[in-house]
């Protein structure tokens, strides 16, 4: 049969061969036993820039051989004349003078020493590889492949650059892990073991890196398994990326958060957020402690949070929150709240939560004021008791300046507390000219710790009268003298 289905003659073997050669994307170059070019395809011509008429019948040296590489090219092709297939990566030159990398596979044709060369232009691959290396450099990224059988890790040059070490030979995994301190090295081994078992399809481990390069302190290792035809894991392939800047920022943020939590614990402050769109609240750990509530047992619903504040105080807080949501102004309020069944005092501060300029909730803090309130009550009680004493009770600093003046002192000496506090004791409780005597008495008390006896004093009107005085030092929390408290009684009637 010499015709096709349409009646057209079938192409000849030479025509079919020619069409096949021209259809190939790689360049084809056929040389006879005398070294003459007998065939080139269109891809080869496009690759080199020379036309077929310029190449056919030509003898070496070829016009696409760079002068500096001719000896290496001749040696490679001469070795193929022995009848063995060969693969070489060489540098050729286009007609324009541009050098370009090629891969050439040489196969003998089996008659009269001729052979076939299949040539692939590696320029695109080289550019892609350069772009990849540049991307790795920008991302501070290195790639590698690990063979668990030999423990050899084939690495890119980027790994040596990251570590700041040489690349003599191919390192083992153990040699790489030398730079990873415990227990992080164990985490990497466990992650790799899980990949080899097929328990995971990807592992990501962040770990510190103790390498000569001082700029690299933390890396992130990512690995995935490579399977054979039977689905078994035969190798691991992955990347090592410098994450020092990100990790240091994370650690700084964690330290800042921990300092904030520590400050909140020390100041008995908890924080919260209320999202009125969902009716949900978010609490800090310190707020759970203030309310004495377990995190897992709390519903995080707004109504449940409101039940932790007594009725009147709850209404006040809700009203302030509504005002803050309405006008965006921060507010604060002292109120009572419940810890278990115990009534306590706190101060809530509120500010608005916004998203794209729209207020949708409030955030705030609750600071426990219970001990402060108790201390204030004790101080008020003590002041009330001192005012109830029918004697002049006066406190002075070590320099003799009045710091406290009760109502009994007002009655005894005629000076009001506003007039007396801040002045020297000798100015408000001694006659003219007796101030130095009063100052000397203060120094005796500072030295001895206490003194009592009769002493002549004077009121605001200048009239002298005898008084019985009892004076004693008081001390600061460190045990150092802080001042003197004086109690005096007018004994003129008894005298």
Helices and strands as residue ranges (DSSP letters): H 13-23, E 27-31, E 37-40, H 42-48, H 52-55, G 67-69, H 70-80, E 86-93, E 99-108, E 115-121, H 123-138, E 141-147, E 152-155, H 157-163, H 173-177, H 184-197, E 203-208, E 218-227, E 233-242, H 244-266, E 269-275, E 280-283, H 285-291, G 295-297, H 302-306, H 311-327, E 331-339, E 342-355, E 358-368, H 370-388, E 392-396, E 402-405, H 407-413, H 417-420, H 425-428, H 435-448, E 450-458, E 464-475, E 481-490
